[in-house]
């Protein structure tokens, strides 16, 4: 039987995200590729797994049984990967939007001193768990805690919030802005992984939302003048683009920054890494 791991990952992603579009975003694949993988899995197994309509995707009875087995298979493969990787001297830290902003280079420098002989990999992963749930990372830098079970976290610091706007925005001439001023225009939000939600505003002051899929989509939308954005200082530092400016939001609450890892297989190095990161943000 020629079942492929990527086919199982695609199936679970569609089930967990609810749509082929969101599954493709989470996996970093095209929607067509996700569809092909699931069709290939259905062909190999000889059963239909998903009921597709124009508005929703649901599991067939066969699909429910296959999904339960697929979770076990991928969990076992994750265990196998971690076991094989143990002792290889490599730690992968994922992030959805930005790594550590202005602290990133200093973190890399201190890493070499504090944890010698262990390679550090910073990986962009546009998923709510920063790649933990997918098994592609050992740790994740998060600014929005996921609903996913099996993820442990510790707060390592905080960052100021900034408003991103096009350079011809009426607020561009100001040194800083307020939450109410930001909300006078639509605000682009990534409701899966972004640190900005409507709950930041009082009910009567909430802006219109322009949904976006990732940071590149966010930057393109803001640069076009279709919306403003609000984000953590790390994004303002890491994603500079011509035609977009950032201004501090002086009355906005700060963004908490967390280091997260899987509770099922907590990495042994977490104590040293937590200490290193807290030192960066408190220094």
C-alpha positions in Angstrom: 0.0 0.0 0.0 1.6 3.3 -1.2 0.2 5.7 1.5 2.5 8.7 1.9 3.1 10.7 5.0 2.3 14.0 3.2 -1.1 12.6 2.2 -1.9 11.9 5.9 -0.7 15.4 6.9 -2.9 17.0 4.2 -5.9 15.1 5.4 -5.4 16.1 9.0 -4.7 19.7 8.1 -8.0 19.9 6.2 -9.9 18.3 9.1 -8.3 20.6 11.7 -8.4 23.8 9.7 -11.9 23.2 8.2 -11.1 24.3 4.6 -8.6 23.4 1.9 -7.5 27.0 1.7 -6.5 27.2 5.4 -4.9 23.8 5.3 -2.8 24.9 2.4 -1.7 28.0 4.3 -0.8 26.0 7.4 1.2 23.5 5.4 2.9 26.0 3.2 1.5 24.3 0.1 -0.8 25.3 -2.7 -4.5 24.4 -2.4 -4.2 22.3 -5.5 -1.4 20.3 -4.0 -3.5 19.6 -0.9 -6.4 18.5 -3.0 -4.1 16.2 -5.1 -2.7 14.5 -2.0 -6.1 13.8 -0.5 -7.4 12.5 -3.8 -4.4 10.3 -4.1 -5.0 9.0 -0.6 -8.6 8.2 -1.4 -7.5 6.4 -4.5 -4.9 4.3 -2.7 -7.4 3.4 0.1 -10.3 2.9 -2.2 -12.7 4.9 -0.1 -14.0 8.4 0.0 -12.7 10.3 3.0 -14.2 13.7 2.7 -17.6 15.1 1.7 -17.0 18.3 -0.1 -19.5 21.0 -0.7 -19.2 24.6 -1.8 -19.3 25.8 1.8 -17.9 23.1 4.0 -15.8 19.9 4.3 -16.8 17.0 6.4 -15.6 13.5 7.1 -17.3 10.3 5.8 -17.5 7.4 8.2 -14.5 5.9 6.5 -12.8 9.2 6.8 -13.3 9.3 10.6 -11.7 5.9 11.0 -8.8 6.9 8.8 -8.2 10.2 10.6 -8.0 8.4 14.0 -5.4 6.0 12.6 -3.5 8.8 10.8 -3.1 10.7 14.1 -1.5 7.7 15.6 0.8 7.1 12.6 2.0 10.7 12.6 2.5 10.7 16.3 4.7 7.6 16.1 6.6 9.1 13.2 7.2 12.2 15.3 8.5 10.1 18.1 10.8 8.3 15.7 12.1 11.5 14.3 12.8 12.9 17.7 14.5 9.7 18.8 16.7 9.7 15.7 17.5 13.4 16.1 18.5 13.2 19.7 22.1 13.8 20.1 22.5 15.3 16.7 23.1 18.8 18.1 20.3 20.7 16.3 17.4 22.7 17.8 14.6 24.1 15.6 12.7 27.2 16.9 9.6 28.1 14.9 7.7 31.4 14.7 4.6 32.4 12.8 5.2 36.1 12.1 8.6 37.2 13.4 11.3 35.6 15.4 12.7 37.9 18.1 12.7 41.2 16.3 15.6 43.4 17.4 16.8 40.7 19.7 17.2 38.0 17.0 20.9 38.7 16.2 21.9 39.0 19.8 20.0 35.8 20.6 22.0 34.0 17.9 25.3 35.4 19.2 24.5 34.5 22.8 23.3 31.0 21.7 26.8 30.1 20.5 28.2 31.0 23.9 25.5 29.6 26.1 24.8 26.4 24.2 28.0 25.5 22.3 28.0 22.6 19.8 24.2 22.8 19.2 23.0 24.3 15.9 20.2 26.8 16.1 17.6 26.9 13.3 15.0 29.6 13.2 12.1 28.5 11.0 9.1 30.5 9.7 6.0 28.4 10.2 2.6 30.0 9.6 0.7 27.8 12.0 -0.9 28.6 15.4 1.7 26.5 17.2 4.7 27.7 15.2 5.3 24.1 13.8 5.0 22.2 17.1 1.7 20.4 16.2 3.1 19.5 12.8 6.3 18.1 14.4 8.5 20.5 12.3 9.9 22.4 15.3 11.2 21.7 18.8 10.2 25.1 20.3 8.1 28.0 19.1 8.1 31.8 19.7 4.4 32.7 20.1 2.6 36.0 20.6 -0.8 34.4 20.6 -1.4 31.2 22.6 -3.0 28.4 20.5 -6.1 26.4 21.4 -4.2 23.2 20.6 -3.7 20.8 23.5 -0.3 19.4 24.4 1.5 22.7 24.2 3.3 24.1 27.3 4.6 27.7 27.4 6.4 30.2 29.5 6.3 34.0 29.1 9.7 35.4 28.2 8.9 39.1 27.7 6.7 41.7 26.1 6.8 44.1 23.2 5.1 47.4 22.3 2.4 47.5 19.7 2.8 49.4 16.4 0.4 50.5 13.7 1.5 49.8 10.2 0.1 52.0 7.5 0.8 53.2 3.9 3.1 56.1 3.6 0.3 58.3 2.3 -2.0 57.5 5.3 -3.4 60.6 7.1 -1.8 59.3 10.3 1.7 59.0 8.7 2.7 62.5 9.8 2.1 61.7 13.5 4.9 60.4 15.8 2.4 58.0 17.6 -1.2 57.1 17.3 -4.1 55.8 19.5 -6.2 52.7 19.3 -9.2 54.9 18.3 -7.3 56.5 15.5 -6.2 53.1 14.1 -9.8 51.9 14.1 -11.0 54.8 11.9 -10.0 52.6 8.9 -10.3 48.8 8.4 -7.6 46.8 10.1 -6.0 43.8 8.4 -5.9 40.8 10.8 -4.6 37.2 10.6 -7.2 35.5 12.9 -5.2 32.3 13.0 -1.7 33.4 14.1 -1.7 37.2 14.5 -1.4 39.0 17.8 -4.2 41.5 17.0 -7.8 40.7 17.6 -11.0 42.7 17.9 -11.1 42.2 21.7 -8.4 44.8 22.0 -11.0 47.5 21.3 -14.2 48.2 23.2 -17.3 46.9 21.5 -18.4 50.3 20.3 -14.9 51.2 18.9 -14.1 48.1 17.0 -12.8 48.6 13.4 -13.9 46.7 10.3 -11.7 43.6 9.6 -9.8 42.8 6.4 -8.9 39.1 6.8 -5.4 38.1 5.6 -3.5 34.8 5.5 0.0 35.6 6.5 2.5 38.4 7.0 3.2 38.9 3.2 -0.5 39.2 2.6 -0.7 41.6 5.5 2.0 43.8 4.1 0.5 43.8 0.6 -2.9 44.8 1.9 -1.5 47.6 4.1 0.8 48.9 1.3 -2.2 49.2 -1.0 -3.9 51.5 1.4 -6.9 49.1 1.8 -6.3 48.7 5.6 -4.1 49.5 8.5 -2.4 46.9 10.7 -1.4 46.6 14.3 1.4 44.3 15.4 4.2 43.7 17.8 7.5 45.6 17.7 9.3 42.5 16.4 7.2 42.7 13.1 7.9 46.4 12.8 11.6 45.6 13.1 11.8 42.5 10.9 9.4 43.5 8.0 10.4 46.8 6.5 8.9 47.5 3.1 8.9 50.5 0.8 5.6 52.4 1.1 4.8 51.1 4.6 5.6 53.0 7.9 5.2 52.0 11.5 4.1 54.2 14.4 3.8 53.2 18.1 0.3 52.9 19.5 0.7 54.8 22.7 -2.4 53.5 24.5 -2.3 49.9 23.4 -1.6 47.0 25.8 1.8 45.3 25.2 2.2 42.0 23.4 3.3 39.1 25.6 6.0 36.9 24.0 6.1 33.1 24.9 8.4 30.2 24.3 6.4 27.0 23.8 7.1 23.3 23.4 5.3 20.0 23.3 4.3 18.6 26.6 4.5 15.1 25.2 8.2 15.3 24.5 9.6 18.4 26.3 13.1 19.2 25.1 15.9 18.8 27.7 17.4 22.2 26.8 14.3 24.3 27.6 15.7 25.6 30.9 18.8 27.1 29.4 16.8 28.5 26.4 14.2 30.1 28.7 16.9 31.7 30.8 18.6 33.0 27.7 15.4 34.5 26.2 14.3 36.1 29.4 17.7 37.7 29.7 17.4 39.2 26.3 14.0 40.8 27.0 14.9 42.0 30.5 18.3 43.3 29.5 
